[in-house]
Amino acid sequence: MNYFVVDAFAETPFTGNPAGVCIPDTPLPEAAMQSIAAENNLAETAFVEPREDGDYNLRWFTPAVEIDLCGHATLASAFVLHEVLGAGKGSYRFHTKSGPLIVTPKNELYEMDFPAWSARQVEITPEMRRAVGYDILEAHLNRDLFLLLENEAAVREYQPNFAAIAAVPDCFGLVITAKGGDCDFVSRMFAPKMGIPEDPVTGSTHSTLIPFWAARLGRDALTARQLSPRGGTLYCENCGERVKISGRARLYLKGELFA
């Protein structure tokens, strides 16, 4: 099958989040998709299946599990269809476990229409403090655990303790976030229990971060940066029950898989 690696949310080469994109000739069994994702060993591998109605089915796998929402691999899939395979559509509609997702090419950016997720505030626990080692101002939980830190420096300088992060119960991943300096807000995301020690740039967590920071900052158009070693920039808009997440992408690799 055709296989591509795309750096999503990348402003320059070797930044952003690398996503694998597979375009199978025929539908694959779930076990085969999971094995391919484990072999690829990227944060996520996307599997894109064209539909008769002109839309696409889309699934995402980490090296360990299938997940319900992934931003960077959705952006990468639309980039491959539009820029590499020349589908030439005004927008791309993907059917996923999180419902229909639409990606629209806009000049150099790809704008994703995603669900807005809320998170409930929870008590700060000793496990959270051990995992972070900085003062935690607030904790919020949905699929992921979001910890509000005092400033951007705390997010940037954090040295992850993966064993302590994995010991925090009841969360897919741990996100640390703070108000930004030269952007509106910053974050980092860790999911060692799911086979992702640190995710370079995480579109799906911004389904929660965008409404959170829009309410805090009093505006709906926001610029975010994820401060992983690779780093990435996301252009965000709060739209009530939906959010829009935009970013650039760069093709790193194309080839064939023999599986």
N, C-alpha and C positions, 0 to 999 in steps of 0.2 A: 504494500500500500504506500501511497505518497505520505511523506513525513516531513514536517517543518519544525524548526525551533525559531521562535520569535521573541525578541525582547520587548515586553509590553511596558508602557509608562516610561519609556526610555527617551531621554532628551539627547543623549550621546551614545556612541557604541559602548558596549560592555556595562551598561547601567540598566535600570529597570528590572523586571522579573521575567526570566526565561520560561516560556511555556512551550510544551510539545503540542503539536496539532497533527492529528492523524485523520486521513480521509480514506476510510476503507472502501474497497470496491463492493463488498457485500456486508450486511450487518454482522457484527462480531458477538460471540458469547461474552457475558459479563466477566467470566474468569479470564478470558483472553485479554480483555481490556485492562484488567487489574494487573496481569502479568507484564503487559507491555509498559504500563506506567511504572511498575517497579523496576523494570529493566532500564527505562529512560532515566529514572532517578532525578526527575525535576519536581518542583513543588506540585505542579499539576500537569497532566496530559489530557488534552481535549480530544474527543472523538466526534467528528462532524459527519452526519448522514443526510444527504439531500432527500427531500420529500417530493412527492408528486405535485403538491400544491405550490411548489416554489420556495417553501420555507425549509428549515433545517432542524433536525433533531441534534441535540448537543448534550454530551455527558462529560463529567470531569472526574479524574481519579488522581489522588496523591499516590506516592509509592506504597501506601498501606491501605487506603480506603477510598470508596466513592464519596463525593461530597455533594451538598445540595445547591451550592452557589459559589461561583468563582469568577471574579472580575477580569483578572489579567488574561486568563486563557480564553475568555469570551472575546475580549478585544483582539487577541492574537488570531482567533478563528476568523473573525470578520476581516482582519487585515489580510490573511491568506486568501480568502475567497475574493476579496476586492482587488488587491494589489498584485498578488502572485498568480492566481488562477484566472483573473480577469472577468469575474462574474458581472461586474459593471452595474450593480443595482444601486438605487438611491438609498436603500436601507436593507438590513439583513435581520430577519425574524427567526429567532431560535426558540425551539420548544424544549423546556428543561424541567428539572424537578422543582424549580422555583417559579414555574409558570413561563409565559412568553417573555422573552427579552429581545429588545430591538436595539441594534447598533447602526448608527448613521455616520458615514464618512463626511467630515466637514473640513475641507482643505487638508492639512496635515494631521488633524485630530480625528479620533474615532469616539463618538459620543454614545455612551451606553445608557439606556433607560432601565433602571433597576428598581426593585421594591425598596421602600423606606422601612427600616426596622427600628422599633423602639427597644429599649432595655430598661429593666427595673433596677432601681438603686438597692444595693445589698450592703450588709455589714462588712466592714473590713476585718479580715480574719488573720490570725498568726501565720497561716500558710501563705496568704498573699504577701504579707510583710517579708517572710523569708524568701519568697520568690523574687522580690524586687529589690529589697535592701535600701530603698529610698522612702521618704515620707509619702504616703498615699493620701490624697485629699478626698477622693470619692471612689467607690467601686460600683459598677453597673454590669448586669448580666443578661444576656440572651443566649444565642449559640456560643458566643465568646464572652470572656470576662474582660471588661474595659476598666483600666485603672488610670485615674486622672492624677498626674504628677505636677509638681510645683512649677516647672519651667522646661523649656526646650533642652537646656543643657543636661538635665536629669535623663531625658529620653535618649539623647545622643550618646551620652557617656555610659549608659547602663551596660554592664557586662553580664550576659545572661547566665543564670544557673539552671541548666536544663533539667537536672534532677528535681530541683525545687519547683520549677514550673510544672513539670509532669505530676507532682504531688498535689497540686491544687485541684480539688474535686469539682465535678459538675461543669466543666467547660471544655469546648473543642479547642480553643486557643486562647492565649493571653495577649492582650493588647495594652500597651502603655501609650498615653497621649498627653499632650500639653499644648498650650497656646504657642504659636510660632513667633519668630522674630521677623524674618523677611517673607513670611507666608502667614496664612491665617491659623493653621494648626499643623502639628506634626504627630507622627505615631511610629510605632514598631510593633510587629506581630510575631508571636512564637507559638508553635503547635507541635512540640516534640512527641506527644502521644499519637499524632496522626502521621508521623514520618517526616515532619517539616520542622527542623530545629528553629530557624528563623526564615520567615517568608520575606523575600526582598521588597515586594510591593503588593499590597493586598487590596484588590478592588472591593471584595465582598464586605470587608470590615467597614468600608466607607458608607455602606447602606445604613449603618448605625452612627458612624462618626459625623456624617454630614448633618442630619437633623439635630444631633447633640450640640455640635458647634454652631450651627445656624441659630439655635435658640440662645446660646451663650453670648454670641457676638452680635446678634440683632441684624443679621443680613443673610441673604439666601445664596449669593454668588461667592464662592470661597475657593482659595487655592491651598492645596495640602501637599505636604512632602512626607514621604516615608523615609526614615533615617537609618535604614539598614546600610551595611557596607557598600552595596551596589547603589542604593538610593533610587528614588523616582518621584515624579511630579504628577499630581492629579488635579484637574480642573473640575470643580464640583458645583452643583446647583441643587438647592433644596426645593422640591416641588410638591410638598404636602405628603401624599401617600406614595410618591415616587421620588427618586433622586436621579440626577444625571451626573455621570462620571466620565470625563474625557481624558484622553492621553494619546501620546504618540507611540509608534511602534517601529521596530527595525527588524528586518529579516536577518537571521544569523546563519541558518543552515536549511538546506533542502536536500531530500534524498529519498530512499526507499527502505522500507522495513520488510524483512523476510521472516515472518512468524507463522 
